[in-house]
């Protein structure tokens, strides 16, 4: 079974692995962005009629950027992690530990000037 979901960037901001969280304000800002990505992913998965609970899944995340500038897809890991947590909240996978999920594995998804965001592909590996 394969399930796909696109989570648009919209008005949200990316969460980067390169961000420094030494100040309380920075930690709070990242926490707010994490919550936004997690909640929107959960909402979209539920609204799309996400399939039944998968015992184990491989999760691939394709990063679609608005520009052609070079970037490291792996730096979007914190954003992808928030989305995986949203999939757990939606009931697609029981937990995001190693017993239930492999990944998320991040990939360049291409340029999409009009609709940047994350395309999440969840494949059952049962």
N, C-alpha and C positions, 0 to 999 in steps of 0.2 A: 504494500500500500504506500502510495506517495501523496503527500499533501503539500500544497504551495500556498504561500501567503505573501502579499506585498505590503510593507509598512512604509508609507511615504514619510519623507523628512518633514514636509509641511512647515509649520511654524516652530517645530522642535529644533533643537541643536544636537549635533553629533556629540558623543562622549568619546574622547580620545584617550588612548593609553599613554599619551605623552603629556597629559595634563598633570600639573603639580597640585597636590592637595594639602599643602602645608598650613594654609589658613582656614579658619572655621568657615569663612564666607565661601571659599572655593569648594569645600566639602559640601556645604549646603546647596550650592548651585548644581553640583554634580548629582547630588541626591535628588533634586527636583527633576533634572533631566532624565535620570534613571527611572523615576516613577512615571514620567510621561510616556517613555518608550514602552515600559512594561504594561501599563494600563491600556495603551492603545493597541498593543499586540494582542492582549487578552480579549479586548472588546471586538477587534476585527475577526479573531479566530472564532469567537462565539457566534458573531453575526453571520459568518460564512458557513456555519454549520460544520465546524471542525469534526473530523472523524472520531471514532471511538478511541478510547485510551490505548496507546501503543505500549507494549511491554518494554521494548528497546527500540531506539531510533537513532539514525545518523542524521545530523543536522548540518546542512550546507547553507551558508549565507553569502549572497551576492550583493556587493556594494555598488549601487548605481549613483554616480556623482553627477553634479550639474555641469562640470567643466572637464576639459581634457588634461588638466594639470596632473602631474605625477603625484601619487600618494601611496601609502602602504596600507593595503586593506586590513592587515593585522592590527593596525592602530584603532580600528573600529570595534575591536573585541568588546570593550565595555558596553557599547551600544548593542551588539549582538547578544551579549550575556543578559542584558535587561529584557530583550525580546524573548529569549529562551525562557526566562522566568515567567514572562507573560503567557507562553505556551503551557507551562506547568499550571499556572492559575486557571487557564481555560480548560484544563483537563485532557490535553492532548498526550502528555507524558506524565507519569506519576511524580517523577523528580528529575532533576538535572544532574544527578550523580552518575558515576561511571557504570553503575548497574543498569541504568535506564537510557543514557544518552552517550553517543560518541560525537564529539564536537562541542561547540560549533566550529566548523571549518570555514574560514573566510576566503572569498575570491573576489576579484575585480569583476563587476557585472556590466561595465560599460558606461558610456556617457548617456545621460537622460536629462537634458537641460530642463525639460518641462515637469519632470516627475522624479527627482532623486529620492533615494530611500533604500530599503533593504528588501531583497527578495529572499524569502526563507523557504528552503526545500527540506521537508522532513520525510525520510524514508524509513519505513518499518524494517527492522533487521531480525525480526523474530523467526 
